[in-house]
Amino acid sequence: MKFDLTNKRALVTGGGSGIGKAIAIALAEQGADVHILEQNEIPAKDTAAEIKATGGKAGAYACDVSDQKQVIKIVEAIKADGAIDILINNAGIAHIGNVELTTEEDIDKVYQVNIKGVYNCIYACIKNMKDRGGVIINMASVAASVGISDRFAYSMTKGAVLTMTYSIAKDYLSYGIRCNSISPARVHTPFVDGYLKQNYPGMEKEMFKRLSETQPIGRMGKPEEIANLAVYLCSDEASFITGTDFPIDGGFIKLNG
């Protein structure tokens, strides 16, 4: 079977919903033993239960990825039953506003999750991976590569995720560790629906259409499409790929303008 992940152990942050949930399910479908970290344990348990219901292996953990001690404690508990082969740094939060509309508190909040959270998880897993190799995938964004209005703090953090990816790939190449990033454009997740409901009550369909059309392909991405790319990058079929960012954006970066 191509993209076979049997006997691989994967850690997925933010795996309780949206892209993270789709990745967790897709990895499990290929045979991986998936461990889901979420700040709220309930959606993590729901994803794990969905995986187990179809015969897959999964565990769920409440974890604030911005808290290094907490991350290390949970990673060590997972490693007690076997080494971690795959790390998916998916957990992240958004922020809307230009620099004038971004407070110091806003910057700190987005930094803690989107940058420090990625660092904490890599820090907790990397020593284990040095012994046997492994795969790290960081969720970046098209906002790391092109200017997007009113996304100052978010774009800043995703730019950091992109350069962290390059640094890890370079520093750990000789240990058999591959590190890549994925940069989605807009993807239809529960977050999008919640954002539209909160900010555009009564205009959700109109605004959804408008946001969809910012992708030249004419629609938003599906979480499963991002997950399929993640599965490939985690598999042995991608063994020649490291230190690369993969836009999955409906033509957003290259075809806009």
Residue frames as qw, qx, qy, qz and C-alpha x, y, z in Angstrom:
[[0.000, 0.886, 0.463, 0.000, 0.00, 0.00, 0.00],
 [0.371, 0.477, -0.042, 0.796, 1.33, 3.41, -0.92],
 [0.193, -0.591, 0.171, -0.764, 1.60, 6.00, 1.86],
 [0.781, -0.346, -0.520, 0.005, 1.59, 3.20, 4.44],
 [0.081, -0.661, 0.417, -0.619, 2.07, 4.52, 7.98],
 [0.885, -0.331, -0.305, -0.120, 1.58, 1.22, 9.81],
 [0.793, -0.310, -0.269, 0.451, 3.49, 1.11, 13.11],
 [0.278, 0.377, -0.088, 0.879, 4.19, 4.84, 12.96],
 [0.283, -0.661, -0.573, 0.393, 3.24, 6.96, 15.98],
 [0.197, 0.509, 0.233, 0.805, 2.01, 10.46, 15.21],
 [0.179, -0.537, -0.486, 0.666, 1.37, 13.49, 17.41],
 [0.120, 0.554, 0.465, 0.680, -1.11, 16.03, 16.03],
 [0.093, -0.315, -0.428, 0.842, -1.71, 19.35, 17.77],
 [0.379, 0.305, 0.021, -0.873, -5.07, 21.02, 17.32],
 [0.126, 0.031, -0.921, -0.368, -6.51, 17.72, 16.13],
 [0.213, 0.349, 0.778, -0.477, -9.98, 18.23, 17.56],
 [0.449, 0.740, 0.389, -0.315, -11.46, 20.09, 14.62],
 [0.345, 0.864, -0.181, -0.317, -10.89, 21.45, 11.13],
 [0.566, 0.634, -0.527, -0.018, -7.60, 20.72, 9.39],
 [0.127, -0.482, 0.809, -0.311, -6.07, 19.04, 12.43],
 [0.732, 0.040, 0.550, -0.401, -8.97, 16.63, 12.76],
 [0.813, 0.530, -0.094, -0.222, -8.80, 15.76, 9.07],
 [0.334, 0.642, -0.680, 0.118, -5.06, 15.11, 9.34],
 [0.398, -0.325, 0.772, -0.375, -5.47, 12.93, 12.43],
 [0.828, 0.231, 0.374, -0.348, -8.14, 10.82, 10.73],
 [0.708, 0.636, -0.281, -0.124, -6.16, 10.54, 7.48],
 [0.089, 0.596, -0.775, 0.190, -3.00, 9.42, 9.29],
 [0.570, -0.139, 0.714, -0.381, -4.98, 6.81, 11.21],
 [0.840, 0.416, 0.109, -0.331, -6.54, 5.54, 7.99],
 [0.605, 0.621, -0.497, 0.039, -3.03, 4.81, 6.73],
 [0.857, -0.108, -0.471, 0.177, -2.24, 2.81, 9.87],
 [0.233, 0.441, -0.447, 0.743, -0.66, 5.40, 12.17],
 [0.462, -0.550, -0.619, 0.319, -1.21, 5.39, 15.92],
 [0.111, 0.627, 0.120, 0.762, -2.39, 8.99, 16.39],
 [0.399, -0.485, -0.532, 0.569, -2.11, 11.09, 19.55],
 [0.067, 0.732, 0.351, 0.580, -4.16, 14.29, 19.58],
 [0.336, -0.287, -0.398, 0.804, -3.28, 17.35, 21.65],
 [0.075, -0.681, -0.412, -0.601, -5.94, 20.01, 22.22],
 [0.042, -0.285, 0.419, -0.861, -6.42, 22.76, 24.76],
 [0.700, -0.089, 0.231, -0.671, -9.97, 21.45, 25.17],
 [0.224, -0.224, 0.948, 0.030, -9.86, 17.70, 25.68],
 [0.626, 0.355, 0.548, -0.426, -13.47, 17.10, 24.61],
 [0.665, 0.651, -0.149, -0.333, -13.02, 17.64, 20.83],
 [0.123, 0.563, -0.816, -0.053, -9.75, 15.69, 21.01],
 [0.411, -0.027, 0.874, -0.258, -11.60, 12.76, 22.56],
 [0.686, 0.511, 0.272, -0.441, -14.31, 13.06, 19.91],
 [0.492, 0.668, -0.498, -0.252, -11.75, 12.78, 17.12],
 [0.067, -0.381, 0.916, -0.110, -10.04, 9.86, 18.86],
 [0.577, 0.172, 0.695, -0.393, -13.40, 8.10, 19.28],
 [0.681, 0.609, -0.038, -0.405, -14.17, 8.58, 15.58],
 [0.313, 0.599, -0.729, -0.108, -10.83, 7.01, 14.68],
 [0.244, -0.198, 0.913, -0.259, -11.31, 4.09, 17.06],
 [0.684, 0.305, 0.409, -0.521, -14.83, 3.46, 15.74],
 [0.755, 0.573, -0.215, -0.236, -13.33, 2.52, 12.37],
 [0.977, -0.041, -0.051, 0.203, -10.63, 0.30, 13.87],
 [0.445, 0.676, -0.274, 0.520, -7.88, 2.89, 14.15],
 [0.651, -0.352, -0.417, 0.527, -5.59, 3.73, 17.06],
 [0.081, 0.685, 0.030, 0.724, -5.81, 7.09, 18.80],
 [0.458, -0.454, -0.543, 0.537, -5.31, 8.88, 22.10],
 [0.001, 0.825, 0.231, 0.516, -6.46, 12.31, 23.30],
 [0.554, -0.282, -0.373, 0.688, -4.79, 14.76, 25.68],
 [0.062, -0.975, -0.212, -0.034, -5.62, 18.18, 27.10],
 [0.679, -0.187, 0.065, 0.707, -2.60, 20.38, 26.43],
 [0.114, 0.972, 0.028, -0.202, -1.78, 24.06, 26.18],
 [0.839, 0.325, 0.039, 0.434, 1.01, 24.02, 23.59],
 [0.153, 0.845, -0.177, 0.481, 2.29, 27.38, 24.83],
 [0.613, -0.675, 0.350, -0.217, 3.23, 25.77, 28.17],
 [0.466, 0.538, -0.703, -0.008, 6.55, 23.97, 27.63],
 [0.218, -0.277, 0.851, -0.390, 6.46, 22.00, 30.88],
 [0.727, 0.209, 0.423, -0.499, 2.99, 20.70, 30.05],
 [0.722, 0.550, -0.318, -0.273, 4.02, 19.77, 26.50],
 [0.240, 0.505, -0.817, 0.140, 7.12, 17.91, 27.68],
 [0.445, -0.132, 0.752, -0.468, 5.14, 16.02, 30.33],
 [0.801, 0.340, 0.244, -0.428, 2.57, 14.82, 27.80],
 [0.614, 0.607, -0.484, -0.142, 5.15, 13.96, 25.15],
 [0.003, -0.438, 0.864, -0.247, 7.14, 11.94, 27.68],
 [0.626, 0.042, 0.625, -0.464, 3.98, 10.05, 28.66],
 [0.803, 0.496, -0.044, -0.328, 3.27, 9.24, 25.00],
 [0.419, 0.633, -0.650, 0.018, 6.88, 8.19, 24.41],
 [0.444, -0.374, 0.747, -0.324, 6.70, 5.77, 27.34],
 [0.805, 0.212, 0.512, -0.213, 4.72, 3.42, 25.08],
 [0.729, 0.319, 0.432, 0.423, 6.86, 3.98, 21.98],
 [0.315, -0.276, 0.178, 0.890, 8.81, 6.60, 20.08],
 [0.387, 0.767, 0.270, -0.434, 7.13, 9.41, 18.17],
 [0.594, 0.120, 0.554, 0.571, 7.77, 9.16, 14.43],
 [0.150, 0.550, 0.452, 0.686, 5.62, 12.03, 13.17],
 [0.130, -0.510, -0.423, 0.738, 4.89, 15.49, 14.58],
 [0.136, 0.616, 0.515, 0.580, 2.17, 17.66, 13.03],
 [0.169, -0.327, -0.336, 0.867, 2.28, 21.22, 14.40],
 [0.009, 0.524, 0.649, 0.551, -1.22, 22.31, 13.46],
 [0.263, -0.746, -0.524, 0.316, -2.50, 24.19, 16.52],
 [0.279, 0.107, 0.100, 0.949, -2.84, 27.90, 15.88],
 [0.060, 0.742, 0.540, -0.393, -5.01, 30.95, 16.43],
 [0.362, 0.582, 0.370, 0.627, -5.94, 33.84, 14.17],
 [0.166, -0.627, -0.274, 0.710, -5.95, 37.60, 14.61],
 [0.358, 0.694, 0.451, 0.432, -7.49, 40.30, 12.43],
 [0.166, -0.960, -0.092, 0.207, -6.07, 43.80, 12.28],
 [0.569, 0.666, -0.201, 0.439, -3.25, 45.93, 10.91],
 [0.538, 0.085, -0.502, 0.672, -0.37, 47.08, 13.13],
 [0.154, -0.327, 0.193, -0.912, -2.37, 50.00, 14.56],
 [0.753, -0.282, -0.093, -0.587, -5.18, 47.66, 15.54],
 [0.847, -0.021, -0.504, 0.167, -2.85, 45.09, 17.09],
 [0.442, -0.829, 0.213, -0.268, -2.19, 45.56, 20.80],
 [0.062, 0.563, -0.798, 0.205, 0.79, 44.25, 22.71],
 [0.614, -0.088, 0.675, -0.399, -1.57, 41.74, 24.31],
 [0.838, 0.454, 0.038, -0.301, -2.70, 40.60, 20.85],
 [0.464, 0.655, -0.596, 0.028, 0.90, 40.06, 19.73],
 [0.211, -0.417, 0.819, -0.332, 1.74, 38.11, 22.88],
 [0.758, 0.092, 0.486, -0.426, -1.34, 35.88, 22.58],
 [0.827, 0.520, -0.109, -0.182, -0.76, 34.95, 18.94],
 [0.269, 0.666, -0.681, 0.143, 2.98, 34.49, 19.52],
 [0.474, -0.358, 0.716, -0.367, 2.42, 32.12, 22.45],
 [0.831, 0.195, 0.467, -0.230, 0.43, 29.65, 20.37],
 [0.754, 0.652, 0.004, -0.077, 1.59, 30.07, 16.78],
 [0.406, 0.715, -0.522, 0.228, 5.32, 30.41, 17.40],
 [0.241, -0.504, 0.730, -0.393, 6.13, 29.24, 20.91],
 [0.853, 0.003, 0.367, -0.372, 3.67, 26.36, 20.62],
 [0.845, 0.490, -0.215, -0.009, 5.43, 25.05, 17.50],
 [0.223, 0.652, -0.636, 0.348, 8.84, 25.48, 19.15],
 [0.541, -0.392, 0.589, -0.454, 7.68, 23.71, 22.33],
 [0.939, 0.127, 0.215, -0.237, 6.43, 20.65, 20.48],
 [0.717, 0.576, -0.358, 0.158, 9.54, 20.38, 18.32],
 [0.039, -0.649, 0.628, -0.427, 11.74, 20.84, 21.38],
 [0.706, -0.265, 0.514, -0.408, 9.90, 18.05, 23.21],
 [0.939, 0.248, 0.196, -0.136, 10.08, 15.59, 20.29],
 [0.500, 0.775, -0.385, -0.036, 13.39, 16.28, 18.54],
 [0.215, -0.587, 0.771, -0.127, 15.74, 14.39, 20.87],
 [0.745, 0.066, 0.634, -0.198, 13.69, 11.23, 20.47],
 [0.745, 0.648, 0.085, -0.136, 13.66, 11.63, 16.69],
 [0.125, 0.804, -0.576, -0.076, 17.45, 12.01, 16.55],
 [0.495, -0.325, 0.803, -0.068, 17.76, 8.36, 17.54],
 [0.522, 0.224, 0.819, 0.080, 15.65, 6.98, 14.70],
 [0.044, 0.131, 0.516, 0.845, 14.67, 9.73, 12.27],
 [0.135, 0.582, 0.695, -0.401, 11.24, 11.22, 11.88],
 [0.157, 0.500, 0.487, 0.699, 8.96, 13.66, 10.11],
 [0.066, -0.523, -0.417, 0.740, 7.88, 17.12, 11.24],
 [0.144, 0.540, 0.539, 0.630, 5.20, 19.09, 9.44],
 [0.090, -0.381, -0.354, 0.849, 4.47, 22.67, 10.45],
 [0.234, 0.736, 0.615, 0.160, 1.25, 24.37, 9.40],
 [0.215, -0.204, 0.066, 0.953, 2.20, 27.72, 7.91],
 [0.340, 0.739, 0.489, -0.315, -0.06, 29.78, 5.63],
 [0.503, 0.606, 0.302, 0.537, -0.11, 31.68, 2.37],
 [0.187, -0.974, -0.064, -0.113, 0.06, 34.70, 4.71],
 [0.687, -0.532, 0.261, 0.420, 3.70, 33.77, 5.34],
 [0.580, 0.066, 0.501, 0.639, 4.56, 34.39, 1.70],
 [0.121, 0.498, 0.412, 0.754, 2.27, 37.18, 0.45],
 [0.070, -0.011, 0.348, -0.935, 0.72, 40.29, 1.94],
 [0.233, -0.541, -0.773, -0.235, -2.85, 39.90, 3.19],
 [0.152, -0.568, 0.022, -0.808, -4.78, 42.90, 4.48],
 [0.569, -0.537, 0.194, -0.592, -5.38, 43.14, 8.22],
 [0.969, -0.160, -0.185, 0.030, -3.39, 40.06, 9.18],
 [0.139, 0.821, -0.467, 0.299, -0.33, 41.72, 10.71],
 [0.486, -0.518, 0.647, -0.279, 0.15, 39.51, 13.79],
 [0.916, 0.119, 0.357, -0.141, -1.00, 36.32, 12.11],
 [0.724, 0.659, -0.166, 0.115, 1.24, 36.82, 9.09],
 [0.023, -0.775, 0.571, -0.269, 4.20, 37.56, 11.36],
 [0.661, -0.345, 0.628, -0.222, 3.76, 34.32, 13.26],
 [0.911, 0.310, 0.267, -0.041, 3.29, 32.21, 10.13],
 [0.472, 0.791, -0.361, 0.146, 6.44, 33.73, 8.65],
 [0.289, -0.623, 0.680, -0.256, 8.24, 32.52, 11.76],
 [0.864, 0.000, 0.472, -0.178, 6.77, 29.03, 11.30],
 [0.781, 0.620, -0.070, 0.024, 8.13, 29.02, 7.75],
 [0.276, 0.756, -0.535, 0.257, 11.67, 29.94, 8.81],
 [0.593, -0.429, 0.622, -0.280, 11.59, 27.53, 11.75],
 [0.936, 0.251, 0.218, -0.113, 10.83, 24.82, 9.21],
 [0.626, 0.696, -0.302, 0.182, 13.93, 25.69, 7.19],
 [0.128, -0.708, 0.606, -0.338, 16.12, 25.80, 10.31],
 [0.777, -0.224, 0.534, -0.247, 14.97, 22.42, 11.63],
 [0.903, 0.424, 0.060, -0.024, 15.36, 20.81, 8.20],
 [0.438, 0.750, -0.424, 0.257, 18.93, 22.13, 7.91],
 [0.257, -0.640, 0.614, -0.383, 20.07, 21.38, 11.46],
 [0.676, -0.181, 0.658, -0.278, 18.71, 17.82, 11.63],
 [0.718, 0.495, -0.342, -0.350, 19.25, 16.55, 8.10],
 [0.321, 0.451, -0.827, 0.099, 22.05, 14.22, 9.21],
 [0.323, -0.096, 0.804, -0.489, 19.74, 12.59, 11.79],
 [0.036, -0.231, -0.910, -0.341, 17.24, 11.45, 9.18],
 [0.102, 0.608, 0.583, -0.529, 14.65, 14.00, 10.27],
 [0.176, 0.377, 0.518, 0.747, 12.62, 15.61, 7.51],
 [0.002, -0.583, -0.470, 0.663, 10.85, 18.90, 8.19],
 [0.107, 0.324, 0.538, 0.771, 8.44, 20.59, 5.78],
 [0.190, 0.340, 0.435, -0.812, 5.59, 23.06, 6.03],
 [0.163, 0.521, 0.766, 0.338, 2.17, 23.33, 4.45],
 [0.017, 0.239, 0.104, -0.965, 0.71, 26.72, 3.51],
 [0.182, 0.572, 0.791, 0.118, -3.04, 26.61, 2.93],
 [0.122, -0.278, -0.156, -0.940, -5.11, 29.48, 1.62],
 [0.549, -0.154, 0.301, -0.765, -8.67, 29.71, 2.96],
 [0.260, -0.040, -0.962, -0.075, -10.03, 26.33, 4.02],
 [0.575, -0.414, -0.224, -0.670, -13.67, 25.75, 4.93],
 [0.383, -0.047, -0.819, 0.425, -13.57, 24.81, 8.61],
 [0.332, -0.727, -0.595, 0.081, -15.87, 25.43, 11.60],
 [0.354, -0.438, -0.114, 0.818, -13.67, 28.45, 12.35],
 [0.043, 0.108, 0.440, 0.891, -14.74, 30.09, 9.08],
 [0.298, -0.570, -0.679, -0.353, -18.42, 29.46, 9.79],
 [0.446, -0.649, -0.453, 0.418, -18.05, 30.89, 13.30],
 [0.296, -0.243, 0.097, 0.918, -16.19, 33.94, 12.02],
 [0.083, -0.288, -0.534, -0.791, -18.90, 34.71, 9.46],
 [0.391, -0.635, -0.658, -0.104, -21.71, 34.20, 11.95],
 [0.447, -0.584, -0.321, 0.597, -20.07, 36.51, 14.48],
 [0.234, -0.366, 0.155, 0.887, -18.97, 39.27, 12.12],
 [0.226, 0.068, -0.481, -0.845, -21.55, 39.15, 9.32],
 [0.307, 0.284, 0.832, -0.366, -24.89, 38.04, 10.82],
 [0.536, 0.646, 0.376, -0.392, -27.48, 37.64, 8.10],
 [0.450, 0.787, -0.323, -0.272, -24.83, 37.95, 5.38],
 [0.640, -0.403, 0.644, 0.115, -23.07, 34.63, 5.89],
 [0.779, 0.362, 0.483, 0.169, -23.80, 33.19, 2.43],
 [0.395, 0.913, -0.004, 0.101, -22.79, 36.38, 0.63],
 [0.187, -0.848, 0.495, -0.014, -19.53, 36.73, 2.57],
 [0.768, -0.179, 0.604, 0.117, -18.74, 33.02, 2.22],
 [0.721, 0.597, 0.302, 0.181, -19.04, 33.40, -1.55],
 [0.181, 0.957, -0.198, 0.110, -16.84, 36.48, -1.50],
 [0.456, -0.664, 0.592, 0.027, -14.14, 34.79, 0.57],
 [0.836, 0.108, 0.526, 0.117, -14.30, 31.69, -1.62],
 [0.621, 0.749, 0.164, 0.165, -13.70, 33.76, -4.73],
 [0.139, -0.905, 0.388, 0.104, -10.42, 35.19, -3.38],
 [0.583, -0.247, 0.723, 0.274, -8.93, 31.86, -4.44],
 [0.276, 0.410, -0.510, -0.704, -8.50, 31.89, -8.25],
 [0.079, -0.050, -0.978, -0.188, -9.85, 28.33, -8.37],
 [0.406, -0.338, -0.347, -0.775, -13.16, 29.75, -7.12],
 [0.776, -0.492, -0.321, -0.231, -13.64, 27.95, -3.82],
 [0.390, -0.712, 0.528, -0.250, -12.14, 27.34, -0.42],
 [0.359, 0.314, -0.879, 0.024, -10.07, 24.27, 0.25],
 [0.844, -0.366, -0.237, -0.311, -11.38, 21.24, 2.11],
 [0.498, -0.675, 0.522, -0.153, -9.68, 20.01, 5.30],
 [0.925, 0.015, 0.377, 0.049, -9.36, 16.57, 3.70],
 [0.673, 0.699, -0.067, 0.235, -7.33, 18.04, 0.83],
 [0.057, -0.820, 0.490, -0.292, -4.79, 19.45, 3.28],
 [0.762, -0.371, 0.502, -0.171, -4.79, 16.12, 5.11],
 [0.927, 0.339, 0.135, 0.086, -4.01, 14.21, 1.91],
 [0.420, 0.780, -0.331, 0.326, -0.93, 16.36, 1.36],
 [0.399, -0.677, 0.528, -0.323, 0.14, 15.80, 4.98],
 [0.935, -0.080, 0.336, -0.077, -0.18, 12.03, 4.59],
 [0.791, 0.560, -0.081, 0.232, 2.05, 12.10, 1.52],
 [0.161, 0.800, -0.419, 0.398, 4.71, 14.21, 3.24],
 [0.614, -0.528, 0.505, -0.299, 4.70, 11.84, 6.23],
 [0.973, 0.115, 0.185, -0.074, 5.12, 8.75, 4.08],
 [0.640, -0.329, 0.503, 0.478, 8.24, 7.06, 2.72],
 [0.556, 0.605, 0.451, 0.347, 7.09, 8.09, -0.75],
 [0.084, 0.974, 0.008, 0.212, 8.19, 11.63, 0.23],
 [0.812, -0.443, 0.021, 0.380, 11.58, 10.53, 1.58],
 [0.580, 0.217, 0.171, 0.766, 13.44, 12.87, -0.81],
 [0.046, -0.763, -0.246, -0.595, 11.56, 15.98, 0.41],
 [0.524, -0.583, -0.390, 0.483, 12.73, 18.24, 3.24],
 [0.279, -0.397, -0.014, 0.874, 13.12, 21.93, 3.93],
 [0.001, -0.225, -0.577, -0.785, 10.25, 22.86, 1.63],
 [0.331, 0.303, 0.438, -0.779, 7.02, 24.81, 1.97],
 [0.107, 0.265, 0.869, 0.403, 4.00, 23.44, 0.12],
 [0.348, 0.156, 0.094, -0.920, 1.32, 25.98, -0.80],
 [0.046, 0.358, 0.914, 0.182, -2.09, 24.37, -1.23],
 [0.014, -0.438, -0.247, 0.864, -4.01, 27.45, -2.17],
 [0.461, 0.678, 0.569, -0.057, -6.17, 27.18, -5.27],
 [0.525, 0.536, 0.227, 0.621, -3.70, 29.40, -7.10],
 [0.261, -0.929, -0.235, 0.115, -3.75, 32.17, -4.47],
 [0.498, -0.626, 0.227, 0.556, -0.03, 32.94, -4.37],
 [0.411, -0.113, 0.582, 0.693, 0.85, 32.70, -8.05],
 [0.164, 0.458, 0.706, 0.515, -2.38, 33.61, -9.82],
 [0.104, -0.865, -0.427, 0.242, -3.74, 36.57, -7.86],
 [0.070, -0.860, 0.132, 0.488, -2.93, 39.89, -9.50]]
